[in-house]
Amino acid sequence: MPADGPSGGPLVVAVVGPTASGKSDLALRLAETVGGEVVGADAMQLYRGMDIGTAKLSLAERRGIPHHQVDVLDVTDEATIARYQVEARASIDDVRGRDLHPVVAGGSGLYVRAAVDHLDIPPTDPSVRARLEDEAEQRGGDALYAVLSERDPVAAQAIEPRNVRRVIRALEVIEITGRPFSASMPERRHLHPTVTVGLRPPRALLDERIDLRVAQMWRDGLVDEVRGLVPRGLREGRTASRALGYAQALAEIDGTMSEAEAQAETAQLTRRYARRQESWFRPDPRITWFDPTVDGALDEAVAHVERAITDNG
């Protein structure tokens, strides 16, 4: 699919897909090939020190290509879509302003959309959110999801019932604005001329990659990384402490899980997360998909982006 969005200026390139599909490597290759810089769209890669469990490219692996929206938060900070949107858009404008192509890469679907699409972020109210969080503690996440299903069935369909944080956010917006949360969901309309490529390996192979990646994370020292983050406030970090792999490594450190149990749960939850990522991206007709396991597919993805840049003029 050709680039869309308002014409003029350097093209924004978005690279999407489920975890372990190879987005980081393709984004780096695209930035090198077309002349660009990477803008991260992974909520957990925002955190300094959370490297192994987020499969963050090291400085050496980035081969001199600047990466924006990576390593910008402390583990005690809360990652919010509103804050990310402001800062990611500023990064995109900065890169385009230097006549380079921003390569927005990540599997956090809402973060990608917040960066490249028209999306109004509703206001927040700490007192309302605190009350809803207390209610979730007392009544359970399922009860709040039932309330959301009654008040805004469209939003409930789009939110994973186990994602209590998103359910609370939806109810918060409904209460503050008096409008359905679904009314603030992103439009499929780009801010700048944009081309989006997606990586979608066969599901069985993706599951295998995830299992291998999780095992490698433990071999690479994830538990030691987490131990080093605890004095920096990891346990107090509302977002960081719940990240896949990090929550399980904390449980292993605390003795509530064995190493085998921590790895197994991380792999299981990551496979489930990959399914949700696929479900999020699949309906978007603007994405051109490639199977990275097919010979030459990544070359085709690069060529597709190069044609879009040429067509954009």
PEQUIZI-V419964 format. One line per field, one symbol per residue. ss: DSSP state (A for helix, B for strand, O for the rest). psi: psi as a letter, one per 30 degrees, with the letter a starting at -180 (. if undefined). burial: # if it has 24 or more other ideal C-beta (glycine too) atoms within 12 Angstrom, else .. Layout:
ss: ???
psi: ???
burial: ???
This chain:
ss: OOOBOOOOOOOBBBBBBOOOOOAAAAAAAAAAAAOBBBBBOOAAAABOOOOOOOOOOOOOOOOOOOBBOOOOBOOOOOOOAAAAAAAAAAAAAAAAAOOOBBBBBOOOAAAAAAAABOOOOOOOOAAAAAAAAAAAAAAOAAAAAAAAAAAOAAAAAAOOOOOAAAAAAAAAAAAAAOOOAAAAOOOOOBOOOBBBBBBOOOAAAAAAAAAAAAAAAAAOOAAAAAAAAAOOOAAAOOOAAAOOOAAAAAAAAAOOOOAAAAAAAAAAAAAAAAAAAAAAAAOOOOBBBBOOOOOOAAAAAAAAAAAAAAAAO
psi: klkllklklkkkkkjlllkgfgeeeeeeeeeeefialkjkhjefffkkfieefghkkleeffhfkkjlhkhfllfflkkkeeeeeeeeeeeeeeeefghljkjjklfjeeeeeeefljjkjllljeeeeeeeeeeeeefleeeeeeeeeeeieeeeffkkefieeeeeeeeeeeeefglkeffglklijkelkkkkkkkilkeeeeeeeeeeeeeeeeefheeeeeeffefggeefjeeefgkkeeeeeeeeefgfkleeeeeeeeeeeeeeeeeeeeeefefjffkkkkjffkkfeeeeeeeeeeeeeeef.
burial: ..###...#######################..#.######################....#..#########.#.#####..##.###.##..##...##################.#.##......#..#..##....#..##.##..##..##.###..#############....##..###...############....##.##..##..##...##.##..##...#..#################........##.###.###.##.###.##..#.#######....##..##.###.##..#.
